[in-house]
């Protein structure tokens, strides 16, 4: 008999199983996939290091660093290069550098003079006093103006969620923004007061710093997987086909075995969890109702035969520009060693809420659209050596207006089943830091439940 059965081997399920193992609990993690890590994965081919999904984690939260230390991987960590401080938005036919300080903002063409004046009025805007579930766009327009939303906020949200800032809930996606307004009365006031308090810790560029590993994010997945496999606690290629609760225990049936556990953690996409929890129709419907934006990632490896690529992290494309792509990452500039000497590695994102049908097109069309937009936007021609394409029909969960209310009802229904927990990026944070942080939190809840 197990203490905990974990269904799912993405970063959420893997990290939770590992933390529970360190606590001395009897745990097993099972997944239908033959590879752990979910959408996190790294390919190493012909001298290129290519990420299938996310390419790193930020230093604005400690959770991933804590896990890395537990795994003994600190020597494998690498920070992003100084080039990454340069970031761009494609506006009116050209790349505009994102300003990182007030002087640069005033000199930048990222907003019109009227748009800049509207931003500077932010300290005069009274805070929202009621509990209305604002969208990200509503918050941004109210505090900073509609031009700021269209030119800056829209592409930034696209870069994180591949979503629509006019549909995403501020409270669910960027709760810190709402908290700053509640506590300090506004964003500029919060910035000044936190600077005086000494609680504002940021990279001089104005951005949190991105970290990865010398050989890519698979380093993290492989290390956790090895720790679990060495003790027979990770079983892949074994789909869960049925779960039931009987006599105080969860009985989980897979296509290979049957498990009995005091605690069941379902760390799978919400639409998969919905099917496994179909015995509760309301719960299943609520989980099924969380929308996932499709995303396609196209990576190009090669050399520049004409033109040049600016120094930087990459660029994002606002919706109003009418391009096929959401943005492009200059991966070979973000982390050292991602491409052979003298070569480039670019990763282009397409789809999202903006263009969900892109996943239905064939590879040749997608690759052509991605290459055309990148070359025409940046102004260069690429001599292509390698192309990689990754499709995610259900890519990134969208925390749309009403998401937190949905979660409250989901948690009420789940709490009626002893020892049942839901975990993963569909609920409270899509980033690696959030997933791992939630694993630490959930491990304590499980320990409390089991009385250990």
Secondary structure, 3 states (H helix, E strand, C coil): CEEEEEECCEHHHHHHHHHHHHCCCCEEEECCCCCCECCCCEEEECCEEEECCCCCEECCCCHHHHHHHHHCCHHHEEECCHHHHCEEEEECCEEEECCCCHHHHHHCCCCCHHHHHHHHCHHHCCCCCCCCCCEHHHHHHHHHCHHHHHHHHHHHHHHHHCCCCCCEEHHHHCHHHHHHHHHHCCHHHHHHHHHHHCCCCCCCCCCCCEEEECCCCHHHHHHHHHHHHCCCCEECCCCEEEEEEECCEEEEEECCCEEEEEEEEECCCHHHHHHHCCCCHHHHHHHHCCCEEEEEEEEEEEEEEEECCCCCCEEEECHHHCCCEEEEECHHHHCCCCCCCCCEEEEEEEECHHHHHHHHCCHHHHHHHHHHHHHHHHCEEEEEEEEEEEEEEEEEECCECCHHHHHHHHHHHHHCCCCEEECCCCCCCCCHHHHHHHHHHHHHHHHHHHCC
